[in-house]
Every structure is written in structure tokens, then in C-alpha cells.
């Protein structure tokens, strides 16, 4: 993965590997509401935020990674500092005990999310990325 993708990872995903499911309006992109609350704009210009406002589902609540403040007129429920973690020293290796999770696993995944509150996770999130499980541990894998 190129370092430039980490500058705006939501935009990179929504206009790259996840573009087939992304919702788009002008220069704004977002996941369907039942997949993820994440949305993105490429640079944060006033026009891009206007596109995002036109696209967002009223009352759904959206998350815009990298936004440092809400634009004028937007109610900000919460601004949270995010941390991008990168480890170039990890060598991927297959785990023979890991299982590829399917739609049949979603109820158990949602139960785990409800009990642990790890962050935004919606019912259709699983099919968009490679997910693997081992016991109660879930791992989201990058998809090239």
C-alpha cells in the first residue's frame, strides 16, 4: 500500500477497492447506511462538503475520518482524534485455523460488537472486506 493512501484512507477505499458499493455525489463518497457510517471528501473544500450534505441520509449520522471540525451549519455530535497505525515490519502469514466468515456469521459478529463496542460496525459491513475469524476473534483483512 502506498503511503499516500494513508493520507485519506476512507477516500482511498471508497474510490478504490470499495467503489462498487460506494454511494457518490459529486466529490463526496460514502458507504450505504447499513454498511458503515464512514464518508469522505478528497480535500475538504466547501464544494465537497456541500456534495456530502446533499448525499448524506438525513438523521443517519456520518463519520468523516480526518475532519478536524464540522463545516459551518453542520452539527458535530463529537470530534474524535484518530490514530493511523502502520507496521511495515509485519510479514503476513496464513493461519490454518482461521476461517473465512460469511453472511451466516453476521449475527454472532453483531453480538460480539454489541458486547465490546469496538466502534462503528453495521449489519452489511462483513461482505465488503475479507474477514476471518478464530474463536471469538475477528480480523478485518485488506483486500487488494
C-alpha beads as a LAMMPS data file, in Angstrom:
LAMMPS data file: protein, C-alpha beads

144 atoms
143 bonds

1 atom types
1 bond types

-500.0 500.0 xlo xhi
-500.0 500.0 ylo yhi
-500.0 500.0 zlo zhi

Masses

1 110.0

Atoms # bond

1 1 1 0.000 0.000 0.000
2 1 1 1.379 3.395 -0.912
3 1 1 1.858 5.884 1.912
4 1 1 -0.335 8.438 0.079
5 1 1 -3.358 6.167 0.585
6 1 1 -2.969 6.636 4.339
7 1 1 -3.434 10.418 3.998
8 1 1 -7.163 9.868 3.356
9 1 1 -7.852 6.143 3.831
10 1 1 -11.653 6.418 3.655
11 1 1 -11.457 8.270 0.316
12 1 1 -8.886 5.743 -0.961
13 1 1 -11.180 2.822 -0.052
14 1 1 -14.388 4.422 -1.364
15 1 1 -12.808 5.369 -4.697
16 1 1 -10.670 2.233 -4.920
17 1 1 -11.435 -1.316 -3.797
18 1 1 -14.908 -0.462 -2.421
19 1 1 -16.097 1.782 -5.254
20 1 1 -18.584 -0.832 -6.423
21 1 1 -20.640 -0.374 -3.242
22 1 1 -19.857 3.295 -2.542
23 1 1 -22.506 5.970 -2.804
24 1 1 -21.246 9.010 -4.720
25 1 1 -22.480 12.549 -5.212
26 1 1 -20.118 14.964 -6.943
27 1 1 -16.891 14.938 -4.981
28 1 1 -18.237 13.102 -1.941
29 1 1 -18.398 9.390 -1.247
30 1 1 -19.816 7.208 1.488
31 1 1 -20.837 3.708 2.343
32 1 1 -24.510 2.704 2.368
33 1 1 -26.028 3.291 5.810
34 1 1 -26.257 -0.431 6.617
35 1 1 -22.574 -0.997 5.763
36 1 1 -20.691 1.771 7.572
37 1 1 -21.085 5.380 8.739
38 1 1 -17.801 6.356 7.031
39 1 1 -17.893 9.058 4.360
40 1 1 -15.105 11.044 2.735
41 1 1 -14.210 14.036 0.623
42 1 1 -10.881 14.361 -1.188
43 1 1 -9.634 17.727 0.148
44 1 1 -12.293 19.230 2.429
45 1 1 -13.291 22.137 0.203
46 1 1 -16.621 23.908 0.732
47 1 1 -17.945 22.420 -2.534
48 1 1 -17.045 18.884 -1.433
49 1 1 -18.814 19.373 1.924
50 1 1 -21.871 20.674 0.029
51 1 1 -21.791 17.490 -2.079
52 1 1 -21.579 15.425 1.104
53 1 1 -24.531 17.303 2.619
54 1 1 -26.591 16.583 -0.499
55 1 1 -25.683 12.893 -0.375
56 1 1 -25.977 12.159 3.358
57 1 1 -29.107 10.440 4.597
58 1 1 -30.859 12.857 6.994
59 1 1 -30.550 11.757 10.611
60 1 1 -28.208 8.849 9.887
61 1 1 -25.066 10.312 11.410
62 1 1 -21.863 10.114 9.427
63 1 1 -18.192 9.765 10.261
64 1 1 -15.641 11.685 8.194
65 1 1 -12.132 10.475 9.078
66 1 1 -9.573 13.266 9.102
67 1 1 -12.094 16.077 9.569
68 1 1 -10.806 18.450 12.241
69 1 1 -14.024 20.440 12.526
70 1 1 -17.523 20.385 11.162
71 1 1 -18.216 22.895 8.390
72 1 1 -20.432 25.914 9.208
73 1 1 -24.040 24.861 9.704
74 1 1 -23.209 21.223 10.432
75 1 1 -23.954 19.902 13.901
76 1 1 -20.969 17.951 15.195
77 1 1 -22.036 15.300 17.666
78 1 1 -18.442 14.509 18.504
79 1 1 -14.974 15.207 17.156
80 1 1 -12.548 12.405 17.935
81 1 1 -8.828 12.291 17.269
82 1 1 -7.976 9.215 15.241
83 1 1 -4.711 7.340 15.059
84 1 1 -3.399 5.705 11.902
85 1 1 -1.242 2.723 12.774
86 1 1 1.211 1.288 10.291
87 1 1 3.668 -1.524 10.816
88 1 1 5.878 -2.194 7.835
89 1 1 7.720 -4.838 9.863
90 1 1 4.900 -7.382 9.881
91 1 1 5.148 -10.242 7.422
92 1 1 1.727 -11.639 6.544
93 1 1 1.379 -15.370 7.008
94 1 1 -1.584 -17.707 6.581
95 1 1 -3.230 -19.091 9.713
96 1 1 -4.501 -22.616 9.085
97 1 1 -7.044 -22.250 11.941
98 1 1 -8.603 -19.030 10.587
99 1 1 -11.967 -19.368 8.886
100 1 1 -13.378 -17.082 6.202
101 1 1 -16.522 -15.566 7.670
102 1 1 -19.744 -15.349 5.677
103 1 1 -23.152 -13.709 5.963
104 1 1 -24.171 -16.621 8.217
105 1 1 -21.653 -15.332 10.795
106 1 1 -23.099 -11.789 10.932
107 1 1 -25.429 -12.398 13.923
108 1 1 -22.518 -13.643 16.043
109 1 1 -20.339 -10.773 14.818
110 1 1 -23.044 -8.225 15.742
111 1 1 -23.436 -9.858 19.168
112 1 1 -19.693 -9.504 19.775
113 1 1 -19.800 -5.874 18.613
114 1 1 -22.743 -5.143 20.941
115 1 1 -20.853 -6.600 23.905
116 1 1 -17.480 -4.940 23.208
117 1 1 -18.433 -1.646 21.474
118 1 1 -15.275 -1.509 19.294
119 1 1 -16.615 1.223 17.023
120 1 1 -18.920 1.523 14.054
121 1 1 -19.974 -1.816 12.669
122 1 1 -23.161 -2.277 10.713
123 1 1 -25.007 -5.428 9.517
124 1 1 -23.668 -5.429 5.912
125 1 1 -20.070 -4.479 6.798
126 1 1 -18.738 -8.024 6.522
127 1 1 -19.226 -8.720 2.816
128 1 1 -17.233 -5.646 1.725
129 1 1 -13.860 -6.816 3.036
130 1 1 -12.065 -10.013 3.749
131 1 1 -12.962 -11.084 7.290
132 1 1 -11.501 -14.042 9.081
133 1 1 -12.343 -15.450 12.470
134 1 1 -10.718 -17.678 15.025
135 1 1 -12.935 -18.362 18.013
136 1 1 -14.351 -15.004 19.090
137 1 1 -11.549 -13.017 17.491
138 1 1 -12.423 -11.186 14.292
139 1 1 -9.862 -9.764 11.924
140 1 1 -10.524 -7.464 9.029
141 1 1 -8.083 -8.107 6.243
142 1 1 -7.084 -5.764 3.463
143 1 1 -8.418 -6.655 0.080
144 1 1 -6.310 -5.850 -2.962

Bonds

1 1 1 2
2 1 2 3
3 1 3 4
4 1 4 5
5 1 5 6
6 1 6 7
7 1 7 8
8 1 8 9
9 1 9 10
10 1 10 11
11 1 11 12
12 1 12 13
13 1 13 14
14 1 14 15
15 1 15 16
16 1 16 17
17 1 17 18
18 1 18 19
19 1 19 20
20 1 20 21
21 1 21 22
22 1 22 23
23 1 23 24
24 1 24 25
25 1 25 26
26 1 26 27
27 1 27 28
28 1 28 29
29 1 29 30
30 1 30 31
31 1 31 32
32 1 32 33
33 1 33 34
34 1 34 35
35 1 35 36
36 1 36 37
37 1 37 38
38 1 38 39
39 1 39 40
40 1 40 41
41 1 41 42
42 1 42 43
43 1 43 44
44 1 44 45
45 1 45 46
46 1 46 47
47 1 47 48
48 1 48 49
49 1 49 50
50 1 50 51
51 1 51 52
52 1 52 53
53 1 53 54
54 1 54 55
55 1 55 56
56 1 56 57
57 1 57 58
58 1 58 59
59 1 59 60
60 1 60 61
61 1 61 62
62 1 62 63
63 1 63 64
64 1 64 65
65 1 65 66
66 1 66 67
67 1 67 68
68 1 68 69
69 1 69 70
70 1 70 71
71 1 71 72
72 1 72 73
73 1 73 74
74 1 74 75
75 1 75 76
76 1 76 77
77 1 77 78
78 1 78 79
79 1 79 80
80 1 80 81
81 1 81 82
82 1 82 83
83 1 83 84
84 1 84 85
85 1 85 86
86 1 86 87
87 1 87 88
88 1 88 89
89 1 89 90
90 1 90 91
91 1 91 92
92 1 92 93
93 1 93 94
94 1 94 95
95 1 95 96
96 1 96 97
97 1 97 98
98 1 98 99
99 1 99 100
100 1 100 101
101 1 101 102
102 1 102 103
103 1 103 104
104 1 104 105
105 1 105 106
106 1 106 107
107 1 107 108
108 1 108 109
109 1 109 110
110 1 110 111
111 1 111 112
112 1 112 113
113 1 113 114
114 1 114 115
115 1 115 116
116 1 116 117
117 1 117 118
118 1 118 119
119 1 119 120
120 1 120 121
121 1 121 122
122 1 122 123
123 1 123 124
124 1 124 125
125 1 125 126
126 1 126 127
127 1 127 128
128 1 128 129
129 1 129 130
130 1 130 131
131 1 131 132
132 1 132 133
133 1 133 134
134 1 134 135
135 1 135 136
136 1 136 137
137 1 137 138
138 1 138 139
139 1 139 140
140 1 140 141
141 1 141 142
142 1 142 143
143 1 143 144
